[in-house]
Amino acid sequence: MIEWLALIIFFMAGVVIVYHHVGYPVALKWLAQGLENTRPNFYQRHHNITPLDHMLPSISLIMPAYNEAGTIQEKLRNLAALDYPDYKLQVILVCDGCTDGTAQLAKETLAEPECNHLNLSVVEKPENGGKVAVLNETISLSRCSVVALSDVSSLLSNDSLLIVAAHLSNENTGVICGSYHFLQSLSVGEQAYWQYQRSIKTRESSLGATLGVHGAFYAFRRELFDLIPADTINDDFTLPVQITMKGYQCLYDPRIIAMELEQACNEMDFQRRKRIAAGNIQQAIRHAGLLHPKFGKIAFNFFSGKFLRPFMPLFLFMVLASSALLSLSYPVFQLILAIQMGIYSITVFYIFRRSQPDHKKLRVLFYLVSGHLAMAIGLINYLSGQTKGQWKRVSTET
């Protein structure tokens, strides 16, 4: 009886794991066939002032910042070079308890000839109150019809705001996000991961149901904003989902590029992934209402992608435990158990070494498995109350 139960657990957990990683992308590819090239054309002004400028929406681009001295100047120069009417763009830099002179550098950069046309407001807060507090206050005070949020450490493609305006001209679209890239070269595992994520978002967007955006850059209708709960960890999921639940589309357009200037080391990347993991379990619990059939494709995407993800460590443990029990009676499960133990041992070894395997395929496997280990730790931290929603940045980590 126990062996039969172990077999059922092994195969059921295995099916869930395979579905989340392979079945869902395949299903998305099939559902999105013929819908991939439905992105709107956008008004290309080529930095020329034209009578059509008045038709573009006013945009408030908000940047919460904590000790961003290393990138703030390049960011402002980038924003000054965007192709969008000056009088339609308001940039707000909120220095949330910065101690490294971020605000002063921003003011100095604004005096440069190529940047002095930028409509920039610098808000200096004496204490670090957290990213969510900054967003709630600053967005609530905005009077522009569109709000864009962007990390200081990411540069935007020249026509990003024009593409945003084109998407939001459709009254059914509430949120628009872009593609996240890195200036520095990534490891093989990271490259495979981001390629996978971009394909998922492209196909989710084809169905009009992208869930979650990257905080490097996204924009939304100001009128649709609701305050974010103060203890929210992944604000770049919660904010768009609140709009999606009102019946509006959240779309992804790879023509919008956010280029990350900074790259975390292996150790900091693992720490970041643990925090994101805690946010994943929080959002799965808080937004479980999205599983209701009335949300249709959104419910399907949420369950298959976001809801199952934080529970992957539990399913992996179920496979490990059941195969360990079955290995006492079946030789094939001895092999299965040995493979699992080998993979986990290698992953833990390289985590403690703060490095990655040399072989290309092992690097991809390491990145995947280490992500699930980080997810497991994040899950434990969140359930034990060790993870707080307040946003703090340490040194120059992303």
C-alpha positions in Angstrom: 0.0 0.0 0.0 2.8 2.4 0.9 4.6 1.6 -2.3 1.5 2.3 -4.4 1.1 5.6 -2.6 4.8 6.5 -3.3 4.3 5.6 -6.9 1.3 7.8 -7.2 3.1 10.7 -5.5 6.2 10.3 -7.7 4.2 10.3 -11.0 1.8 13.1 -10.0 4.6 15.4 -8.8 6.6 14.5 -11.9 3.8 15.4 -14.2 3.3 18.8 -12.5 7.1 19.5 -12.8 7.2 18.6 -16.5 4.0 20.5 -17.2 5.3 23.7 -15.6 8.7 23.6 -17.4 7.7 22.1 -20.7 4.0 21.5 -21.1 3.0 25.1 -20.4 5.4 26.7 -23.0 4.3 24.1 -25.6 0.6 24.9 -24.9 1.3 28.6 -25.1 3.0 28.2 -28.5 0.0 26.3 -29.8 -2.5 28.8 -28.4 -0.6 31.8 -29.8 -0.2 30.5 -33.3 -1.0 33.3 -35.8 -1.2 36.0 -33.1 2.4 36.9 -32.6 2.6 39.8 -35.0 -0.3 41.9 -33.8 1.7 44.8 -32.3 0.5 48.2 -33.3 2.5 50.6 -35.5 3.7 53.7 -33.6 4.2 57.3 -34.4 7.8 57.8 -35.4 8.6 61.5 -35.0 12.4 61.2 -35.3 13.0 64.0 -32.7 11.1 66.5 -34.9 8.4 68.7 -33.4 5.2 68.1 -35.3 1.5 69.0 -35.0 0.8 65.4 -34.0 2.8 65.8 -30.8 -0.3 67.0 -29.0 -2.0 63.7 -29.5 0.5 61.9 -27.4 -0.3 61.2 -23.7 1.5 63.0 -20.9 3.8 60.6 -19.2 5.2 60.7 -15.7 8.4 58.6 -15.5 9.1 57.7 -11.9 12.4 56.3 -10.6 12.7 55.2 -7.0 16.4 55.2 -6.1 18.6 54.1 -3.2 22.3 54.8 -3.6 22.4 54.9 -7.4 25.4 57.2 -7.8 27.1 54.7 -10.2 24.3 54.9 -12.8 22.2 58.0 -12.3 24.1 60.2 -14.7 23.9 57.7 -17.6 20.2 57.1 -16.9 19.4 60.8 -17.1 21.4 61.2 -20.3 19.5 58.3 -21.7 16.1 59.8 -20.7 17.1 63.1 -22.3 17.8 61.4 -25.6 14.4 59.6 -25.8 12.2 60.5 -28.7 9.3 62.1 -27.0 8.0 65.7 -26.7 9.7 67.5 -23.8 6.5 69.1 -22.6 4.8 65.7 -22.5 7.4 64.0 -20.3 7.9 64.5 -16.6 10.7 62.7 -14.8 10.6 62.2 -11.1 13.6 60.9 -9.2 12.9 59.9 -5.6 16.0 59.5 -3.6 14.8 57.2 -0.8 17.3 57.8 2.0 20.3 57.9 -0.4 23.7 58.5 1.3 26.0 58.5 -1.8 25.2 61.8 -3.4 22.7 60.4 -6.0 20.6 63.6 -5.8 23.5 65.9 -6.3 24.8 64.0 -9.3 21.4 64.1 -10.8 21.3 67.9 -10.5 24.8 68.3 -11.9 23.8 66.1 -14.9 20.7 68.2 -15.5 23.0 71.2 -16.1 24.7 69.5 -19.0 23.7 71.0 -22.4 22.2 67.7 -23.7 20.1 67.2 -20.5 19.0 70.7 -19.5 15.7 70.4 -21.5 14.7 67.4 -19.3 11.7 68.2 -17.0 13.3 66.5 -13.9 12.1 66.8 -10.3 14.4 65.4 -7.6 12.7 64.4 -4.4 15.1 63.8 -1.5 13.8 61.7 1.4 16.0 61.7 4.6 15.2 58.1 5.5 14.8 54.9 3.5 11.0 54.2 3.6 11.0 51.4 1.0 10.1 51.1 -2.7 6.4 50.4 -2.2 6.0 53.5 0.0 7.7 55.6 -2.6 5.5 54.2 -5.4 2.3 54.7 -3.5 3.0 58.3 -2.6 4.6 59.4 -5.9 2.1 57.7 -8.3 -0.9 59.0 -6.2 0.4 62.6 -6.7 1.0 62.2 -10.4 -1.3 64.2 -12.7 -0.2 62.7 -16.0 -2.5 60.2 -17.8 0.3 57.6 -18.1 2.8 56.6 -15.4 6.0 54.8 -16.3 8.3 53.1 -13.8 11.9 52.5 -14.4 15.0 51.4 -12.6 17.9 53.8 -12.5 20.3 51.1 -13.5 18.5 50.4 -16.9 18.7 52.3 -20.1 15.7 52.5 -22.4 15.5 52.2 -26.2 15.0 55.5 -28.0 11.4 55.0 -29.0 10.2 53.2 -25.9 7.7 55.9 -24.9 6.3 56.2 -28.4 5.6 52.5 -28.4 3.9 52.8 -25.0 1.7 55.6 -26.3 0.7 53.4 -29.3 -0.4 50.5 -27.1 -2.3 52.7 -24.7 -4.2 54.3 -27.4 -6.2 51.1 -27.3 -8.7 51.6 -24.4 -8.6 47.9 -23.6 -4.8 48.0 -22.8 -3.9 49.0 -19.2 -0.2 48.0 -18.9 2.6 47.7 -21.3 6.1 46.3 -20.6 9.3 45.7 -22.5 12.1 43.2 -23.0 14.8 43.0 -20.4 18.5 42.7 -21.5 21.9 43.0 -20.0 24.8 45.2 -21.1 27.3 42.7 -19.6 27.5 39.2 -20.9 25.5 36.6 -19.0 26.3 33.0 -18.1 25.0 30.3 -20.3 22.4 29.4 -17.7 21.2 33.0 -17.4 21.0 33.4 -21.2 18.9 30.3 -21.5 16.6 31.5 -18.7 16.0 34.9 -20.1 15.4 33.6 -23.6 12.8 31.2 -22.1 11.2 34.1 -20.2 11.0 36.3 -23.3 9.3 33.6 -25.3 6.8 33.0 -22.5 6.0 36.7 -22.2 5.7 37.1 -26.0 3.1 34.3 -26.2 1.2 35.4 -23.1 1.0 38.8 -24.6 -0.4 37.4 -27.9 -3.2 36.1 -25.8 -3.6 39.5 -24.1 -2.7 38.0 -20.7 0.9 38.8 -19.7 1.3 38.3 -16.0 4.1 40.1 -14.2 6.5 42.6 -15.7 10.1 43.5 -15.0 10.6 46.6 -12.9 13.3 47.8 -15.2 10.5 49.5 -17.2 6.8 49.3 -17.6 3.9 51.8 -18.0 0.2 51.9 -17.2 -2.8 54.2 -17.1 -2.7 56.4 -14.1 -6.4 56.2 -13.5 -6.2 52.4 -13.0 -3.7 52.6 -10.2 -4.6 51.3 -6.7 -2.4 51.5 -3.7 0.0 48.6 -3.3 -0.1 46.8 0.1 2.8 48.1 2.2 4.4 44.7 2.7 4.4 43.7 -1.0 7.6 42.1 -2.1 7.2 41.8 -5.9 5.5 45.2 -6.7 6.1 44.7 -10.4 3.7 41.7 -10.3 1.1 43.1 -7.9 0.6 46.5 -9.5 0.0 45.2 -13.1 -2.2 42.3 -11.8 -4.4 44.8 -9.9 -5.0 46.5 -13.3 -5.5 43.2 -15.1 -8.1 42.1 -12.6 -10.2 45.1 -13.7 -10.5 43.7 -17.1 -7.6 45.4 -18.9 -4.8 43.8 -20.9 -1.2 43.7 -19.8 1.0 43.4 -23.0 4.6 42.8 -23.7 6.4 44.4 -26.6 10.0 43.3 -27.4 10.6 46.5 -29.4 10.8 48.2 -26.0 14.2 47.4 -24.6 15.4 48.0 -21.0 19.2 47.5 -20.9 20.6 46.6 -17.5 23.9 48.3 -16.7 24.7 46.3 -13.5 25.1 42.6 -13.1 25.1 40.9 -9.7 27.8 38.3 -8.7 26.8 34.7 -8.2 26.3 35.2 -4.5 24.1 38.3 -4.8 22.2 36.7 -7.7 21.3 33.8 -5.4 20.3 36.2 -2.6 18.1 38.2 -5.1 16.4 35.0 -6.3 15.6 34.0 -2.7 13.8 37.3 -2.2 12.0 37.0 -5.5 11.0 33.5 -4.4 9.4 34.8 -1.2 7.6 37.3 -3.4 6.4 34.5 -5.6 4.7 32.7 -2.8 3.2 35.9 -1.5 1.7 36.7 -4.8 0.4 33.2 -5.4 -1.5 33.3 -2.1 -2.7 36.9 -2.4 -3.9 36.6 -6.0 -5.3 33.1 -5.8 -8.6 34.7 -7.0 -7.0 34.8 -10.5 -7.6 31.1 -10.6 -11.3 31.7 -11.0 -12.5 30.4 -14.4 -14.1 33.9 -15.1 -10.6 35.2 -15.9 -10.2 32.7 -18.7 -6.7 32.8 -20.4 -5.4 34.9 -17.5 -6.4 32.1 -15.0 -4.7 29.6 -17.3 -1.5 31.6 -17.5 -1.5 32.4 -13.8 -1.9 28.8 -12.7 0.6 27.4 -15.2 3.3 30.0 -14.8 3.1 32.1 -11.6 1.0 30.0 -9.2 2.9 26.7 -9.7 6.4 28.2 -9.6 6.8 28.8 -5.9 5.6 25.3 -5.1 8.1 23.6 -7.4 10.5 22.9 -4.5 7.7 21.0 -2.8 7.0 18.9 -5.9 10.7 18.2 -6.4 11.0 17.1 -2.7 8.0 14.8 -3.3 9.8 13.2 -6.2 13.0 12.9 -4.2 11.3 11.4 -1.2 9.1 9.0 -3.1 11.9 7.8 -5.3 14.0 7.2 -2.1 11.3 5.0 -0.7 10.7 3.1 -4.0 14.5 2.6 -4.4 14.3 0.0 -1.6 12.2 -2.3 -3.9 12.9 -1.2 -7.4 16.4 -0.9 -9.0 15.3 1.6 -11.5 14.4 4.0 -8.7 17.9 3.6 -7.3 19.2 5.1 -10.5 16.6 7.9 -10.5 17.5 8.7 -6.9 21.2 8.6 -7.6 20.7 11.1 -10.5 18.8 13.5 -8.3 21.3 13.3 -5.4 24.1 13.9 -7.9 22.4 17.0 -9.4 21.6 18.5 -6.0 25.1 17.8 -4.6 26.8 19.4 -7.6 24.5 22.4 -7.3 25.2 22.9 -3.6 28.9 22.4 -4.2 29.1 25.3 -6.7 26.8 27.5 -4.6 29.2 27.3 -1.7 32.1 27.8 -4.1 30.4 30.9 -5.4 31.1 29.8 -9.0 29.5 27.8 -11.8 30.4 24.6 -13.7 32.6 24.9 -16.8 30.5 22.7 -19.0 27.8 24.5 -21.0 25.0 22.1 -20.3 25.9 21.8 -16.6 25.7 25.6 -16.3 22.2 25.6 -17.7 21.2 22.8 -15.3 23.0 24.5 -12.4 21.1 27.8 -13.0 17.8 26.0 -13.1 18.3 23.8 -10.0 19.9 26.6 -8.0 16.9 28.7 -8.8 14.6 26.1 -7.2 16.9 25.8 -4.2 16.7 29.6 -3.8 12.9 29.2 -4.2 12.8 26.6 -1.4 14.7 29.0 0.9 12.5 31.9 0.0 9.4 29.8 0.6 10.7 28.9 4.1 11.7 32.5 4.8 8.3 33.9 3.8 6.3 31.3 5.7 8.4 31.8 8.8 8.0 35.6 8.6 11.6 36.3 7.9 11.1 38.2 4.6 9.7 41.7 4.8 8.2 43.7 2.0 10.3 46.8 2.5 12.7 47.5 -0.3 16.3 48.1 0.5 19.3 48.1 -1.8 22.7 47.1 -0.6 25.7 48.7 -2.2 25.3 48.4 -6.0 23.5 45.1 -6.3 20.5 44.8 -8.6 
